[in-house]
Amino acid sequence: MKGNAGVGRRVAIGFGVAVLGYVLGAVGGGFLISALSSNTHDRSVEAAMTGAFVTGPLIAVVGFIVGFVRSKRKPEVAPDHLRSET
């Protein structure tokens, strides 16, 4: 059971990074569509929908995975003078 003690913490960090990733992805995707789209009729709607439903969720999923994996605690290593010589 000791191995699963940090999973909740890792999931929480993953969700936090996912929320941040969603916001950044939605704003960035909307900005990119506004700047690069050749659509002249509803560019703002296209930018909003792309940011909210494409780039935001994609970056959120990537952010969750990165946050979950990177939050793994490194094993604690005892200093040299405290290690047993067995």
Secondary structure, DSSP 8 states (H G I E B T S, - for coil): -GGGTTHHHHHHHHHHHHHHHHHHHHHHHHHHHHHH----SSHHHHHHHHIIIIIHHHHHHHHHHHHHHHT--------GGGS---
